[in-house]
Amino acid sequence: MPVNQAPTAVSDTHPEDRLAATAAAMADKSRARMLCALMDGRAYTATELSAVADISASTASAHLTRLSDEGFINCLSQGRHRYYRLAGHDVAELLELMMGMSWRAQPRPPVTTPIHLRQARTCYDHLAGEIAVEVYQFMQAKQWISGDGDTLTALGQRQLEALGLVFLPTTSRRKFCCPCLDWSERRYHLGGQLGAALLTLFENKGWITRHLDSRSLDFTDPGQKGLHKVFGIVRHA
């Protein structure tokens, strides 16, 4: 090598370098707060996300550019406004897993999750929280899904069809049925396409209502009755 020639920089196309860059995008507390806010599946403006992260608009813009460059979020333009949302269910599943992993190496601390979020909330496009965990456990116990949570059984399909769920052919590469670690309960709830379809079914049946300013969900009176009748779950107001 000539004396004046600088060493060649390590290419960021190597898998380990890309992994490090992706992880670094989540390693900032402000960016983490923005990503968590986007876990409700909705789109937000940069101003709204700057308020969530408690930072200035200019700082938020830089963080959003970083998250966009790393493939975590998409920017949607509508008229004069620009909205940001998670890039897809795979990003949401990664974030939910990271939330769970952040507690895994520690003794379980006293539960401090607000009750409205702990009982029922969205995990991007599927149900999370205490009720979701109970639904998942019921489906396992009644053999609607396999013991590892990766397969819907024939019995489970019949029961869900009777409930009103319509199974349509799909070419999505997303897992159809899988367990998703619940960060507040440290147990599993139902994820994948089936988890998303079940949340949509609950909405269409009028079992749940969404909060406009949070990921939390409320089960209506018909929803409370449905939980008890179908899944044997009793909730008290």
Residue pairs with C-beta under 8 A, 6 or more apart in sequence:
1 7
10 17
11 17
12 18
12 21
21 70
22 70
22 71
25 31
25 66
25 67
25 70
25 72
26 32
26 35
26 72
26 95
26 98
28 63
29 53
30 53
30 54
30 55
30 59
30 60
30 63
31 53
31 63
31 66
31 67
33 52
33 53
33 54
34 49
34 52
34 53
34 60
34 63
34 64
34 67
34 84
35 67
35 72
35 73
35 86
35 95
36 95
36 99
37 44
37 49
37 52
38 44
38 49
38 73
38 84
38 85
38 86
39 86
39 92
39 95
39 96
39 122
39 123
39 124
39 215
40 121
40 122
40 124
40 214
40 215
41 85
41 86
41 92
41 122
41 124
41 125
42 85
43 76
43 83
43 84
43 85
44 52
44 83
44 84
44 85
45 81
45 82
45 83
45 84
46 57
46 60
46 61
46 64
46 82
46 84
47 57
47 60
49 60
49 64
49 84
50 56
50 57
50 59
50 60
53 60
53 63
55 63
64 73
64 75
64 84
67 73
67 84
68 74
68 75
68 84
71 87
71 91
72 86
72 87
72 91
73 84
73 85
73 86
73 87
73 91
74 84
74 85
74 86
74 87
75 82
75 83
75 84
76 82
76 83
76 84
76 85
77 83
86 92
86 95
86 124
89 124
89 125
89 174
89 196
90 174
92 123
92 124
92 125
93 124
93 180
93 191
96 123
96 124
96 128
96 180
96 181
96 182
96 183
96 191
97 180
97 181
99 181
99 183
100 181
100 182
100 183
100 186
102 183
103 109
103 183
103 186
108 186
111 118
111 184
113 184
114 216
116 211
116 214
116 216
116 218
117 129
117 184
117 214
117 215
117 216
118 129
118 130
118 184
118 185
119 129
119 130
119 131
119 216
119 235
120 127
120 128
120 129
120 130
120 131
120 132
120 208
120 216
120 217
120 218
120 219
121 127
121 128
121 129
121 214
121 215
121 216
121 217
122 128
122 199
122 210
122 215
122 217
123 132
123 180
123 182
123 189
123 191
123 195
125 195
125 196
125 199
126 132
126 180
126 189
126 190
126 191
126 192
126 195
126 196
126 198
126 199
127 135
127 189
127 190
127 195
127 198
127 199
127 202
127 217
128 180
128 182
128 183
128 184
128 189
129 182
129 184
129 185
129 189
129 217
130 184
130 185
131 219
131 227
131 233
131 235
132 182
132 189
132 190
133 182
133 185
133 187
133 188
133 189
134 231
134 233
135 189
135 190
135 198
135 227
135 231
135 233
136 145
136 149
136 179
136 187
136 188
136 189
136 190
137 187
138 144
138 231
138 232
138 233
139 145
139 156
139 190
139 231
140 147
140 149
142 155
142 156
142 159
143 153
143 155
143 156
144 152
144 153
144 155
144 156
144 159
144 160
145 151
145 152
145 153
145 156
145 177
145 190
146 153
148 179
149 177
149 178
149 179
149 188
149 190
150 175
150 177
150 178
150 179
151 177
152 160
152 176
152 177
152 194
157 167
160 167
160 198
161 167
163 201
163 230
164 201
164 204
164 205
165 197
165 198
165 201
170 176
170 193
172 193
174 192
174 193
175 191
175 192
175 193
176 192
176 193
176 194
177 190
177 192
177 193
177 194
177 195
178 190
178 191
178 192
178 195
179 188
179 189
179 190
179 191
180 188
180 189
180 190
180 191
180 192
180 195
181 187
181 188
182 188
182 189
189 195
190 198
199 208
202 208
202 223
202 226
203 210
205 222
205 223
205 226
206 220
206 222
206 223
207 219
207 220
207 222
207 223
207 226
207 227
208 217
208 218
208 219
208 220
208 223
209 217
209 218
209 220
210 217
211 217
211 218
219 227
219 235
224 235
227 233
227 234
227 235
228 234
